[in-house]
Amino acid sequence: MRALAAVSAAIALAFLLVGGVLEPLENLTIDWRHALRGAVDEEIAPVIVGIGDSSFTLAERAPAEVARDPMLAELARPWPWDRRVFAAVVRRLRAAGARAIVFDIVFAAQTAGDADFAAALAESGAPVVLAALFQEQHSAEGEGMATLLEPRPEFLAGANVTTGFANVINDRDGVVRRTWLAASTGSVLAGWTEPAAGESSVPSLAAAAARAAGARGWPPFGYIDFRSTLDRFSQVPIEDLFLRDRWEGARIDRGRLVRDRVVIVGPWSEIRFKDYHATPLGRMAGAELQAHIVASLLGEGVLRRAPEWIDGLAVVALACLAALIGGALRRAAWQVAGFGLVGGVWLVIVGVSFSRGGIILPVVWPLGALGACCAAALIVSYAGEQRERRRVRRLLASYVSEEVAKVIVQQPEAFEAALSGDRRPVTVLFADIRNFTSLAEHTAP
């Protein structure tokens, strides 16, 4: 028992020290856990107005409508579009009763239609959030500098217009799992850390959108609450806002689809805009990724990683339980069953905390420590059993034959059964050989 406890303690310490090495595996378990999440509540699910490939082939698909409608004619032109298009989008979505309008586009350069777009943004109605972008530059000497590329000043003049950075942060394996909801130039240069106290920070695009929609209160950092892709967010091609049959059709229903909903306008073409990212649910457009973050903030909030001391406590606790099971149970089958029960209970706790509490508990480190301790317990138990058998066999060899000693040690159940005997019906025949006495007298011994 002492040896097993020492081995378990060593294994727990090893897993605590090399926990960072197992981070990629831990991230995979987080991806799998997103399958436990249900679909996004329709009341908080944003609607995405996508600028996709269909938007650039409008002239070929609907030439008559393009010829009649000047706005559709502007959509048929090459990118970047005249910003009167986005002015019309703002006015149409506000008239339809959108809760908030979010542009996942950085309007930094001057182009045609700026005045009309600025006028539309300044009008009363649903709040509008425009995207900004943190840009990092490094000199030849290695000195870093971070700047915030913001929309043109005239676009931010309206009282109900705000901005937020649209940067996406990947994990080491290139998958987007986390999001920063506030950042500063200093925190960006430090490798995307929490802004220092008193440092001026900028909200993320999703945080600014959720705040515009009335939500408040969240940490500066968290894991995105990705939901099942079985019920994706409603995605409407931008031209459908101006095609009469689409706008009045059953799906959009004259704007009822966007009424009291957050609407995100952004690219929806991986070939044209390159704004696609790897996520636990597969590759998705940046606008859809922002929709997941907004839905997280409007719903139960972003997911939180358990503190490191809880990770360490889980490793130590499962290693100690493995040592207790290995010491208390003698048979290997019982030990394996005990280890499986402990591991199953921990997985249930992990699943409930993830799906109900929004807390991410570790899986790989505790179960790895449990598995290693299980293997150690079985090895120690087997070694002790073999040592005990050899001792008993040597002891019995002094009193019985080697064959009997071997049977006693290797098949103790059969030997015990032979000693105790059993009851069964038998037939006994008593017989004598005729003239046996005289025959035996004349036969050599």
C-alpha positions as CSV (number, residue, x, y, z in Angstrom):
1,M,0.0,0.0,0.0
2,R,2.8,2.4,0.8
3,A,4.5,1.6,-2.5
4,L,1.3,2.2,-4.4
5,A,0.7,5.5,-2.6
6,A,4.2,6.7,-3.4
7,V,3.8,5.7,-7.1
8,S,0.4,7.5,-7.2
9,A,1.9,10.7,-5.7
10,A,4.8,10.6,-8.2
11,I,2.3,10.2,-11.1
12,A,0.2,13.1,-9.8
13,L,3.2,15.3,-9.5
14,A,4.3,14.4,-13.0
15,F,1.0,15.3,-14.6
16,L,0.9,18.6,-12.7
17,L,4.4,19.4,-14.1
18,V,3.7,18.4,-17.7
19,G,0.1,19.6,-17.9
20,G,1.0,22.3,-20.5
21,V,2.3,19.6,-22.8
22,L,-1.2,18.0,-22.8
23,E,-2.9,21.3,-23.7
24,P,-3.6,20.3,-27.4
25,L,-5.4,17.1,-26.2
26,E,-7.3,19.1,-23.6
27,N,-8.4,21.5,-26.3
28,L,-9.8,18.6,-28.4
29,T,-11.9,17.5,-25.4
30,I,-13.3,21.0,-25.3
31,D,-14.2,20.8,-28.9
32,W,-16.0,17.5,-28.3
33,R,-17.9,19.0,-25.3
34,H,-19.5,21.6,-27.6
35,A,-21.6,18.7,-28.9
36,L,-23.4,18.8,-25.5
37,R,-24.6,22.3,-26.1
38,G,-28.1,22.8,-27.5
39,A,-29.1,25.1,-30.3
40,V,-29.1,28.9,-29.8
41,D,-32.3,30.3,-28.4
42,E,-34.1,31.9,-31.3
43,E,-34.8,35.1,-29.3
44,I,-31.1,35.9,-28.9
45,A,-29.8,34.4,-32.2
46,P,-28.4,37.1,-34.4
47,V,-29.4,37.2,-38.1
48,I,-26.5,37.4,-40.6
49,V,-26.7,39.5,-43.7
50,G,-24.0,38.0,-45.8
51,I,-22.0,39.5,-48.7
52,G,-21.4,36.3,-50.6
53,D,-20.6,35.1,-54.1
54,S,-24.3,35.4,-55.0
55,S,-24.1,39.1,-54.4
56,F,-21.5,39.5,-57.1
57,T,-23.3,37.5,-59.7
58,L,-26.6,39.4,-59.4
59,A,-26.4,40.9,-62.8
60,E,-26.3,37.5,-64.4
61,R,-29.0,36.0,-62.2
62,A,-31.5,38.9,-62.2
63,P,-30.7,41.3,-65.0
64,A,-34.2,42.8,-65.2
65,E,-34.2,43.7,-61.5
66,V,-30.7,45.2,-61.7
67,A,-31.8,47.3,-64.6
68,R,-34.8,48.7,-62.7
69,D,-33.3,49.2,-59.2
70,P,-30.3,51.6,-58.8
71,M,-29.3,50.0,-55.5
72,L,-29.2,46.5,-57.1
73,A,-27.1,48.0,-59.9
74,E,-24.6,49.2,-57.3
75,L,-24.5,45.7,-55.8
76,A,-23.6,44.3,-59.2
77,R,-20.5,46.4,-59.3
78,P,-17.0,45.1,-58.2
79,W,-15.9,45.4,-54.6
80,P,-15.6,47.8,-52.8
81,W,-19.1,49.0,-53.2
82,D,-20.4,52.5,-53.1
83,R,-21.3,53.1,-49.5
84,R,-24.8,54.2,-50.4
85,V,-25.4,50.5,-50.4
86,F,-24.6,50.2,-46.7
87,A,-26.6,53.4,-46.0
88,A,-29.6,51.7,-47.6
89,V,-29.0,48.6,-45.6
90,V,-29.0,50.6,-42.4
91,R,-32.2,52.4,-43.3
92,R,-34.0,49.1,-44.3
93,L,-32.9,47.2,-41.2
94,R,-33.9,50.1,-38.9
95,A,-37.3,50.3,-40.6
96,A,-37.8,46.6,-40.1
97,G,-37.2,47.0,-36.3
98,A,-33.7,45.5,-35.9
99,R,-32.5,45.6,-32.3
100,A,-28.9,46.5,-33.3
101,I,-26.9,46.5,-36.5
102,V,-23.3,45.3,-36.6
103,F,-20.9,45.8,-39.5
104,D,-18.1,43.2,-39.6
105,I,-16.4,45.5,-42.1
106,V,-13.8,48.2,-41.4
107,F,-14.8,51.4,-43.1
108,A,-11.4,53.1,-42.8
109,A,-10.7,54.2,-46.4
110,Q,-12.5,57.0,-48.2
111,T,-14.7,56.0,-51.0
112,A,-17.9,57.0,-52.9
113,G,-21.1,57.4,-50.9
114,D,-19.4,58.2,-47.6
115,A,-21.6,61.3,-47.0
116,D,-24.8,59.3,-47.5
117,F,-23.6,56.5,-45.2
118,A,-22.6,59.0,-42.5
119,A,-26.1,60.6,-42.8
120,A,-27.8,57.3,-42.5
121,L,-25.7,56.4,-39.4
122,A,-26.6,59.7,-37.7
123,E,-30.4,59.1,-38.2
124,S,-32.4,57.9,-35.2
125,G,-33.1,54.2,-34.8
126,A,-31.4,51.0,-33.9
127,P,-27.8,51.5,-32.7
128,V,-25.0,50.6,-35.1
129,V,-21.7,49.1,-34.3
130,L,-18.8,49.5,-36.8
131,A,-15.7,47.3,-36.8
132,A,-12.2,48.4,-36.0
133,L,-9.0,46.3,-36.2
134,F,-5.9,46.1,-34.1
135,Q,-2.8,46.0,-36.3
136,E,0.7,44.9,-35.1
137,Q,3.9,46.0,-36.7
138,H,7.5,45.0,-35.8
139,S,10.6,46.9,-36.8
140,A,13.9,45.3,-38.0
141,E,15.2,45.7,-34.4
142,G,12.2,43.7,-33.1
143,E,10.4,46.6,-31.6
144,G,6.6,46.2,-31.7
145,M,3.9,48.7,-32.2
146,A,0.1,48.2,-32.1
147,T,-2.4,50.6,-33.7
148,L,-6.1,50.6,-33.9
149,L,-7.5,51.0,-37.4
150,E,-10.8,52.7,-36.9
151,P,-13.7,53.7,-39.1
152,R,-13.7,57.2,-40.6
153,P,-14.4,59.9,-38.0
154,E,-17.6,61.1,-39.7
155,F,-19.1,57.7,-39.3
156,L,-18.7,57.8,-35.6
157,A,-20.3,61.2,-35.2
158,G,-23.8,59.8,-34.6
159,A,-24.9,59.4,-31.0
160,N,-26.0,55.8,-31.5
161,V,-22.9,54.7,-33.4
162,T,-20.1,52.8,-31.6
163,T,-17.1,50.7,-32.6
164,G,-15.3,47.5,-31.5
165,F,-12.3,45.6,-32.6
166,A,-13.0,42.5,-34.8
167,N,-9.7,40.7,-34.3
168,V,-9.9,36.9,-34.0
169,I,-7.5,35.1,-31.7
170,N,-6.4,31.6,-32.6
171,D,-5.1,28.9,-30.3
172,R,-1.7,27.3,-31.0
173,D,-3.4,24.7,-33.2
174,G,-5.1,27.4,-35.3
175,V,-8.6,26.9,-33.9
176,V,-10.6,29.7,-32.5
177,R,-12.0,28.8,-29.1
178,R,-11.5,32.0,-27.0
179,T,-12.4,35.6,-27.4
180,W,-11.1,38.8,-25.8
181,L,-14.0,41.2,-25.0
182,A,-11.7,44.1,-24.2
183,A,-8.2,45.0,-25.3
184,S,-5.7,47.9,-25.5
185,T,-2.6,48.5,-27.6
186,G,-0.5,47.5,-24.6
187,S,-2.4,44.2,-24.0
188,V,-2.2,43.4,-27.7
189,L,1.6,44.0,-27.8
190,A,1.9,41.8,-24.7
191,G,0.4,38.9,-26.6
192,W,-3.3,39.5,-26.0
193,T,-3.5,39.8,-22.3
194,E,-5.9,41.5,-19.9
195,P,-5.6,45.3,-20.1
196,A,-3.7,46.8,-17.2
197,A,-5.6,48.7,-14.6
198,G,-6.3,52.3,-15.6
199,E,-5.3,51.6,-19.2
200,S,-7.8,52.8,-21.9
201,S,-9.3,49.7,-23.5
202,V,-11.6,49.1,-26.5
203,P,-14.5,46.6,-26.5
204,S,-14.6,43.8,-29.0
205,L,-17.1,44.0,-31.9
206,A,-19.3,41.3,-30.2
207,A,-19.1,43.0,-26.8
208,A,-20.1,46.4,-28.3
209,A,-23.0,44.7,-30.2
210,A,-24.2,42.9,-27.0
211,R,-24.0,46.2,-25.1
212,A,-25.9,48.0,-27.8
213,A,-28.6,45.2,-27.5
214,G,-28.9,45.9,-23.8
215,A,-26.6,43.2,-22.3
216,R,-24.1,44.1,-19.6
217,G,-21.4,42.5,-17.4
218,W,-18.9,40.0,-18.6
219,P,-15.2,39.3,-18.0
220,P,-12.6,40.6,-20.4
221,F,-11.8,37.1,-21.6
222,G,-13.6,33.8,-22.1
223,Y,-14.3,30.7,-24.2
224,I,-16.9,31.1,-26.9
225,D,-20.2,29.2,-26.2
226,F,-20.4,27.5,-29.6
227,R,-23.7,25.9,-30.2
228,S,-24.8,23.0,-32.4
229,T,-24.6,23.6,-36.2
230,L,-27.8,21.7,-36.7
231,D,-29.7,25.0,-36.3
232,R,-27.4,27.6,-37.8
233,F,-28.1,31.3,-37.6
234,S,-30.4,32.7,-40.2
235,Q,-28.3,33.9,-43.1
236,V,-29.7,36.3,-45.6
237,P,-27.8,37.4,-48.7
238,I,-27.5,41.1,-48.8
239,E,-29.2,41.4,-52.2
240,D,-32.4,39.8,-50.6
241,L,-33.0,43.0,-48.7
242,F,-33.6,44.8,-52.1
243,L,-35.1,42.0,-54.2
244,R,-38.8,42.5,-53.9
245,D,-39.8,38.8,-54.1
246,R,-37.2,37.8,-51.5
247,W,-38.0,40.7,-49.1
248,E,-41.7,40.0,-49.2
249,G,-41.3,36.2,-49.3
250,A,-42.2,33.9,-46.5
251,R,-38.7,33.7,-45.1
252,I,-37.9,37.4,-44.6
253,D,-41.6,38.4,-44.5
254,R,-41.1,42.1,-45.0
255,G,-38.5,42.3,-42.4
256,R,-40.1,40.2,-39.6
257,L,-37.1,37.9,-39.6
258,V,-34.9,40.7,-38.3
259,R,-37.4,42.4,-36.0
260,D,-35.9,42.8,-32.5
261,R,-32.8,40.8,-33.5
262,V,-29.2,41.7,-33.7
263,V,-28.2,41.8,-37.4
264,I,-24.6,41.3,-38.4
265,V,-23.5,42.4,-41.8
266,G,-20.3,40.9,-43.1
267,P,-18.4,38.8,-45.7
268,W,-19.7,35.4,-46.5
269,S,-17.2,34.2,-49.1
270,E,-14.0,32.4,-48.3
271,I,-12.6,32.9,-51.8
272,R,-13.3,36.6,-52.1
273,F,-12.7,37.8,-48.6
274,K,-10.5,35.1,-46.9
275,D,-12.5,35.8,-43.7
276,Y,-13.0,32.1,-42.6
277,H,-11.7,30.5,-39.4
278,A,-11.3,27.1,-37.9
279,T,-13.6,26.5,-34.9
280,P,-14.7,23.5,-32.9
281,L,-17.8,23.3,-35.2
282,G,-15.7,23.5,-38.4
283,R,-14.8,26.4,-40.6
284,M,-17.1,29.4,-40.5
285,A,-17.2,32.9,-41.8
286,G,-16.1,35.7,-39.5
287,A,-19.6,37.1,-39.4
288,E,-20.9,33.7,-38.1
289,L,-18.1,33.6,-35.6
290,Q,-19.1,37.1,-34.3
291,A,-22.7,35.8,-34.2
292,H,-21.7,33.0,-31.9
293,I,-19.9,35.4,-29.5
294,V,-22.9,37.8,-29.5
295,A,-25.2,34.9,-28.8
296,S,-22.9,33.9,-25.9
297,L,-23.1,37.4,-24.3
298,L,-26.8,37.7,-24.8
299,G,-27.4,34.2,-23.4
300,E,-25.6,32.6,-20.5
301,G,-22.3,34.4,-21.1
302,V,-18.9,33.1,-22.3
303,L,-17.6,29.9,-20.9
304,R,-15.0,30.0,-18.2
305,R,-12.0,27.9,-17.6
306,A,-11.7,26.5,-14.1
307,P,-8.8,28.0,-12.0
308,E,-5.5,26.2,-12.1
309,W,-5.8,25.1,-8.5
310,I,-8.9,23.2,-9.4
311,D,-7.1,21.4,-12.2
312,G,-4.3,20.4,-9.7
313,L,-6.9,19.4,-7.1
314,A,-8.6,17.1,-9.6
315,V,-5.4,15.4,-10.6
316,V,-4.4,14.8,-7.0
317,A,-7.9,13.7,-6.0
318,L,-8.2,11.1,-8.8
319,A,-4.7,9.8,-8.1
320,C,-5.5,9.4,-4.4
321,L,-8.7,7.6,-5.2
322,A,-6.7,5.3,-7.6
323,A,-4.3,4.5,-4.7
324,L,-7.2,3.7,-2.3
325,I,-8.9,1.5,-4.8
326,G,-5.7,-0.3,-5.7
327,G,-5.0,-0.9,-2.0
328,A,-8.5,-1.9,-0.9
329,L,-9.4,-4.2,-3.7
330,R,-7.4,-7.3,-4.3
331,R,-8.8,-8.7,-7.6
332,A,-7.7,-7.0,-10.8
333,A,-11.3,-7.1,-12.2
334,W,-12.6,-5.2,-9.2
335,Q,-9.8,-2.7,-9.4
336,V,-10.5,-2.0,-13.1
337,A,-14.2,-1.6,-12.3
338,G,-13.4,0.8,-9.5
339,F,-11.2,2.9,-11.7
340,G,-13.8,2.9,-14.4
341,L,-16.4,4.1,-12.0
342,V,-14.3,7.0,-10.7
343,G,-13.5,8.0,-14.3
344,G,-17.1,7.9,-15.3
345,V,-18.2,10.0,-12.3
346,W,-15.6,12.6,-13.2
347,L,-16.8,12.7,-16.8
348,V,-20.3,13.3,-15.6
349,I,-19.2,16.1,-13.4
350,V,-17.2,17.6,-16.3
351,G,-20.2,17.4,-18.7
352,V,-22.7,18.9,-16.2
353,S,-20.4,21.7,-15.3
354,F,-19.9,22.5,-19.0
355,S,-23.5,22.2,-20.2
356,R,-25.2,23.7,-17.1
357,G,-22.6,25.9,-15.4
358,G,-20.5,27.1,-18.3
359,I,-17.3,26.0,-16.5
360,I,-14.6,24.1,-18.3
361,L,-13.1,21.4,-16.1
362,P,-10.0,19.4,-17.2
363,V,-10.3,16.0,-18.6
364,V,-7.0,14.8,-20.0
365,W,-4.9,15.6,-16.9
366,P,-7.1,14.0,-14.2
367,L,-8.0,11.0,-16.4
368,G,-4.4,10.6,-17.5
369,A,-3.3,10.5,-13.9
370,L,-6.1,8.1,-13.0
371,G,-5.2,5.8,-15.9
372,A,-1.5,5.9,-15.0
373,C,-2.2,5.1,-11.4
374,C,-4.6,2.3,-12.5
375,A,-1.8,0.8,-14.5
376,A,0.6,1.2,-11.6
377,A,-1.9,-0.4,-9.2
378,L,-2.3,-3.4,-11.4
379,I,1.4,-3.8,-11.8
380,V,2.0,-3.5,-8.1
381,S,-0.8,-5.9,-7.4
382,Y,0.4,-8.4,-9.9
383,A,4.0,-8.2,-8.7
384,G,2.9,-8.7,-5.1
385,E,0.7,-11.6,-6.0
386,Q,3.5,-13.3,-7.8
387,R,5.8,-12.7,-4.9
388,E,3.3,-14.2,-2.5
389,R,2.8,-17.3,-4.7
390,R,6.5,-18.0,-4.8
391,R,6.8,-17.7,-1.0
392,V,3.8,-20.1,-0.4
393,R,5.2,-22.5,-3.0
394,R,8.6,-22.6,-1.3
395,L,6.9,-23.1,2.1
396,L,4.6,-26.0,0.8
397,A,7.5,-27.7,-0.9
398,S,8.8,-28.6,2.5
399,Y,5.7,-30.7,3.3
400,V,4.2,-31.9,0.1
401,S,5.5,-32.8,-3.4
402,E,6.3,-30.2,-5.9
403,E,3.3,-31.2,-8.1
404,V,0.9,-30.8,-5.2
405,A,2.5,-27.5,-4.2
406,K,2.1,-26.2,-7.7
407,V,-1.6,-27.2,-7.8
408,I,-2.2,-25.5,-4.4
409,V,-0.5,-22.2,-5.5
410,Q,-1.8,-22.0,-9.1
411,Q,-5.2,-23.5,-8.5
412,P,-6.2,-22.7,-4.9
413,E,-10.0,-22.9,-5.7
414,A,-9.7,-26.4,-7.1
415,F,-7.5,-27.5,-4.2
416,E,-10.0,-26.1,-1.6
417,A,-12.8,-27.9,-3.4
418,A,-10.9,-31.2,-3.3
419,L,-10.3,-30.9,0.4
420,S,-13.9,-30.1,1.3
421,G,-15.3,-32.9,-0.9
422,D,-18.8,-33.2,-2.3
423,R,-21.8,-35.5,-1.9
424,R,-22.9,-37.7,-4.9
425,P,-24.6,-41.1,-5.3
426,V,-22.1,-43.9,-5.9
427,T,-22.2,-47.7,-6.4
428,V,-19.6,-49.8,-4.5
429,L,-18.9,-53.4,-5.7
430,F,-17.4,-55.8,-3.1
431,A,-15.9,-58.9,-4.9
432,D,-13.5,-61.8,-4.2
433,I,-11.3,-63.9,-6.5
434,R,-12.0,-67.6,-6.4
435,N,-9.0,-69.7,-5.0
436,F,-7.0,-66.5,-4.6
437,T,-5.4,-67.6,-1.3
438,S,-4.0,-70.8,-2.8
439,L,-2.9,-69.0,-5.9
440,A,-1.1,-66.4,-4.0
441,E,0.7,-69.0,-1.9
442,H,2.4,-70.5,-5.0
443,T,3.2,-67.1,-6.7
444,A,6.4,-65.2,-6.3
445,P,6.2,-62.0,-4.4
